[in-house]
């Protein structure tokens, strides 16, 4: 079965609703996703009946780290506490785009904390950052995951993973296979359409934020 373990929805800074993302991923790419909105599980509470892996991309004091659980998580944002929370609750934790200095990667902290996996390929990260992540996975003897980090549905399918021993959607089995590193990475890269959609969404968000800021200042 195929999985993308790093996807964002409208409940953080993505463009689409969780149900739209889940439907697109399944119908277009035969993929299951982990919903990993920034510092919130609100979107997960609206799709409890869907086959989706519950997670968050947590903004720690050092940068972004993804947690995946078999339940809707409420994780702390201090890195040491986050890792303890993951261990105590049988969750998976990995640094996302760890060496992307422009997108809050945790950098060398990757080597200083005990993670379950490393994101070795992120579709939006530069090649040098992904290469450093892959190097870290080899040095630390940790399995790697490849993810789209999609904020628009057009990016889904650019990178994902096969859990080759998982034959049906079961959260405990998925978490267990991740922990055991039974993963095959599939990397396609972003299509032109995906890159254009990402840029379009980036501009749209910038305009919205500017309008919201202007409105707030006007009220003051």
C-alpha positions in Angstrom: 0.0 0.0 0.0 1.1 3.6 -0.7 1.3 6.5 1.7 2.2 10.2 1.8 3.1 11.0 5.4 3.3 14.8 5.1 0.2 16.7 3.8 -1.4 20.0 4.8 -5.0 21.2 4.6 -7.0 24.4 4.9 -6.9 23.9 8.7 -3.3 25.2 8.6 -1.8 26.7 5.4 -3.0 24.3 2.8 -5.6 25.2 0.1 -8.0 22.3 0.3 -10.3 20.7 2.8 -9.2 17.3 4.2 -12.0 15.3 2.5 -11.0 16.9 -0.9 -7.4 15.9 -0.3 -8.2 12.3 0.7 -10.5 11.8 -2.3 -8.0 13.2 -4.7 -5.1 11.1 -3.3 -7.1 7.9 -3.5 -8.7 8.4 -6.9 -5.8 10.0 -8.7 -2.8 8.2 -7.2 -4.1 5.2 -5.1 -2.6 6.9 -2.0 -3.4 7.2 1.6 -2.3 10.3 3.4 -1.2 11.5 6.8 -2.9 14.8 7.6 -0.1 16.8 9.3 -1.3 20.4 9.6 0.9 22.8 11.4 0.3 22.7 15.2 -3.3 21.7 15.0 -5.4 18.5 14.9 -8.6 20.4 14.1 -8.9 19.1 10.6 -8.7 15.5 11.8 -11.7 16.0 14.1 -13.8 16.6 11.0 -12.8 13.3 9.2 -12.9 10.7 11.9 -14.6 8.2 9.6 -12.0 8.6 6.8 -9.0 6.3 6.3 -6.3 8.8 7.2 -3.2 8.7 9.4 -3.5 11.3 12.2 -0.6 13.6 12.7 0.8 17.1 13.0 3.8 19.0 11.8 4.9 20.5 15.1 6.8 23.8 15.3 9.4 23.1 17.9 11.9 25.5 19.3 14.4 24.2 16.7 12.1 23.8 13.7 9.6 21.4 12.2 9.0 17.8 13.3 6.2 15.5 12.2 4.4 13.2 14.6 2.2 10.3 13.4 -0.1 8.4 15.7 -2.9 5.9 15.7 -5.2 8.5 17.4 -5.7 12.3 17.0 -2.6 13.8 18.8 -2.3 16.8 21.1 1.5 17.0 21.2 3.8 19.4 23.1 5.9 21.8 21.0 9.2 21.4 23.0 11.3 18.9 21.0 12.4 16.8 24.0 8.9 16.6 25.3 7.5 15.8 21.8 9.8 12.8 21.5 8.8 11.6 25.0 5.2 12.1 24.1 5.7 10.0 20.9 7.5 7.2 22.8 4.8 7.1 25.6 2.0 6.9 23.1 3.6 4.6 20.5 3.7 7.3 17.9 6.2 7.9 15.1 8.3 11.1 15.1 10.6 12.4 12.3 12.2 15.7 11.3 10.6 17.2 8.2 12.9 18.7 5.6 15.5 18.8 8.3 18.3 20.6 6.3 16.1 23.1 4.5 17.3 26.3 6.1 14.5 28.4 4.5 11.6 26.3 5.9 12.5 25.7 9.5 14.4 22.5 9.3 16.0 21.4 12.6 19.4 21.0 11.0 22.1 19.4 13.1 19.6 18.7 15.9 18.7 15.7 13.7 21.8 14.1 15.1 21.2 15.1 18.7 17.7 13.6 19.3 16.3 10.1 19.0 13.9 10.0 16.0 12.1 7.0 14.5 12.7 8.1 10.8 14.0 10.9 8.8 12.3 12.7 5.9 15.0 12.1 3.3 13.1 13.5 0.4 10.7 16.5 0.5 9.3 17.6 -2.8 9.6 21.3 -1.9 13.1 21.1 -0.5 16.2 21.9 -2.5 18.3 18.9 -3.7 21.2 19.8 -1.4 18.9 19.7 1.7 17.4 16.3 0.6 20.9 14.9 0.0 22.0 16.0 3.5 18.9 14.3 5.0 19.7 11.1 3.1 23.2 11.3 4.4 21.9 11.7 8.0 19.7 8.7 7.6 22.7 6.5 6.6 24.9 7.8 9.4 22.1 7.3 12.0 21.0 4.0 10.5 17.4 5.3 10.3 14.9 4.5 7.6 13.8 7.4 5.4 10.5 8.6 4.1 9.8 10.6 1.0 6.8 13.0 1.1 5.1 15.6 -1.0 4.6 18.2 1.8 1.6 19.1 -0.3 -0.3 22.3 0.4 -2.2 22.0 -2.9 -3.6 18.7 -4.2 -1.6 19.0 -7.5 1.6 18.2 -5.5 0.3 14.9 -4.2 2.0 12.0 -6.0 5.3 13.8 -6.3 6.8 11.7 -3.5 5.4 8.9 -1.4 6.2 5.5 0.2 5.2 1.9 -0.2 4.8 -0.1 3.0 5.2 -3.4 1.2 4.0 -5.6 4.1 0.8 -3.6 4.8 -2.1 -5.1 3.0 -5.1 -3.2 4.5 -5.5 0.1 6.1 -4.8 -0.4 9.8 -3.2 2.3 11.8 -1.4 0.0 14.2 0.1 -2.0 11.3 1.1 1.2 9.5 2.9 2.6 12.6 4.6 -0.7 13.3 5.9 -1.0 9.7 7.2 2.5 9.8 9.0 1.8 13.1 10.6 -1.3 11.6 11.6 0.6 8.5 9.8 -1.6 6.0 9.5 1.2 3.5 10.2 1.7 -0.2 10.6 5.3 -1.3 8.9 6.5 -4.6 10.1 9.8 -5.9 8.6 11.5 -9.0 9.3 15.1 -8.4 6.9 18.0 -8.8 5.2 18.4 -12.2 5.0 21.8 -13.9 1.3 21.9 -13.1 2.1 21.3 -9.4 4.8 24.0 -9.3 2.4 26.5 -10.9 -0.3 25.6 -8.4 2.1 26.0 -5.5 3.1 29.4 -6.8 -0.5 30.4 -7.4 -1.4 29.4 -3.9 1.6 31.2 -2.4 0.6 34.5 -4.1 -3.1 34.1 -3.1 -2.1 33.6 0.5 0.3 36.6 0.4 -2.6 38.8 -0.9 -5.0 37.5 1.7 -2.5 38.1 4.6 -1.8 41.6 3.3 -5.6 42.3 3.1 -6.1 41.0 6.6 -3.2 43.0 8.0 -4.5 46.2 6.3 -8.0 45.6 7.7 -6.6 45.2 11.2 -4.5 48.3 11.0 -7.5 50.3 9.6 -9.7 49.1 12.6 -7.0 50.2 15.0 
